[in-house]
Amino acid sequence: MKNILDVLFLKHTTWVKYVKSFGCPEDIAEDFVQEMYLKIYDYSQKKNNDLMYNSDEVNYFFIYVTLKNLYYDTLRQSKKQMYVDLDVNIVIVDEIYTEETFNIQKRAIEVWILNLESKIEELDTAEYTKKSVSLNYYKYIFEKVFIQQMSVSDLSREIGITYWSLRNTLNNIKRQINEEI
């Protein structure tokens, strides 16, 4: 049986392309792939798990998920970091959340809700249209998640829509609200 690293390295360019598809520059993508090699090797040694389908084929999905997790964990960590300007000795935080920011976001949400409700009212109530269903769906999802504070997974189970479909809808709602700012 071949060593897992030997088999992984045969698809090195594929792994780099995976990381580049997340929006990562090629030189940094190479670093993530190298880190993935280490993690996979440690995993296969410690857990004594075999990630190979056969002697020449590795579990591609597991490798993809490992690369994705490495990349997004790094992004999350970079958002939490604080930077110090050595010239002035003032701490600069990437995201400063003030009361003014809160009020701007609150107002954007209120404007979005008013626009949504006015669009719903403008539609002919006697006519059942795809647009009216879509607008009412957005309103329903918004109320359940943001007002009633229901988790996306609980809402998914309650109404029988996949978790990822609801996440995409919430991302569309957030994008529309951010456009109001």
N, C-alpha and C positions, 0 to 999 in steps of 0.2 A: 504494500500500500504506500502511496506517495505521501510525502509530508504536505500538510494543508497549506503551508506558505508557498511551496512550489506551485501548487495548483492555483492559488490566489494570484500569484505574480504573473501567471500566463494571461490573466485578464486585467492587468494593471491599467491599461488605457481605458477600459470600460469603467473601472472604479473611479478614475479621475473624471470621466464624462458624467458619471452620476453626481459627483459633488459639484461639478460646474453647473449642472442643471438646477441646483439649488440657488444659483446666483453667486457663486464663489469664483474668484479669479483663479487661473490655472496654477500659479505658484503656491497659493495657499491650499488649493485642492490637493496638490501633491502631499502637503503636510498632513492633511486629514487622512489620506489613504495610508500613509506610513503609520499613523497612529492606529488606524483600523487594523493593520497587520499585527501590531502588538497586542491589541485587545483580543482579536480572534485567536491568536496563538495562546495567550494566557487563558482564555475561556476554554479552549480545547484541551489544555493541559490540566487545569484545575478541576474542571467538571468532568473530565474524561469523556466529553461529548464529541461525537463525530458529526461534523457539519457537512460531510461529503455524501452525495447521493450514490456515487460509485467512485471508482479510483481516479476518474478524470473530471468529475463534475461536483462543484461546491453548491451549497444552498444559497442561491443568488438573493433570494428575498431577505434572508438573515443578514447578508453582507450589506444590502441596500439599507435596511433599517438601522444597522450599526453606523453606517456612514451618515445617514440623516440625523440620528441622535447626537453623534459627535458634533456635527455642524450646528444644529440648533441649540445644543447645550452651550456651545461657545458663544453663540449670539446672545443667549439669555444672560450669561455671565458678563459679557461686555456691557450690557445695559445697566448692570448693577454697580459697575465700577465708578469710582470717583477719581477725578484728575486734579492734580495740584499744579498751579502755575508757579514755577519756582522763582520767576522774576518778581512777582507781586506777593506771594505767600497767601493767596486767597484760594479757598477750595471752590472748585467749579463742579457742580453736579449736572449730569446730562439732562435730567428732566426735573425741573423745579415746578412743583404744583402749588399754586397760590389760590387765594380766594377769588381773585379776578379770573383765573383760568377756569375755576369751578363754575363761576357765574356765566362765563361765555359758553361753556359746554352745556350747562343747564338750559340756557336760552336757545341754543342750537337744537336741543332735543325738543323743547316746546314748539319751536318753529316747524320742525319736521313733523311732529304729531298734528299740528294745525293744518299743515299742507296736505298730509295724508287724509285727514278727516274731510277737508274741503274737496279733495279729489273724489273721495267716496261719495259725497253728497251730490257732486256734479253729475255723476253717472245716473242714467235712467234706472230707477229702482225696479221698474217692471221688466227691464231687459237683463237677462242673465248673461254677463259677458266674462270673458277670460280676465280682462283687466280688473273688473270689480272683485272677482275671486282672489286675484293676486294681491290687491290692496288690502282687502279684509284679512287675508292670510298674514300679511306683514304686520297689521295692527294687532292681530291675535297673538302672534309670536312675541311681539314687543311687549305687550301687556303681561304675558305669562312669565317671560324671562326677566324683564327690567322692573316691572312694577310689583308683581307677585313674588319675585325672586325665586322662581322655580328653576332647578338645574336643567341643563339641556338634556342630560341623559334621562331624567325623570319625565320631562316633556315628551321625549322621543318614545318612551314606553307608553305614556298615556294616550298619545294620538296616533301611534303606529307609523311614524315617519322616521327614517333612518337618522341616526345621530349626525352624520356628516352633512346630510341635506339641511338639517336645522342649523348647523354651524355655518354653512354657506349662506343661508338666509340671514343669520345674525350678522355675518360679515358684510352683506349687502346693506343691511340696516345701518350698521356703524359707518360704512362708507358714505351713505346718503347723509347721515347726521354730520359727519366731518365736512361734507361739502357745504353745509349750512354755515359753518364757522367762518 
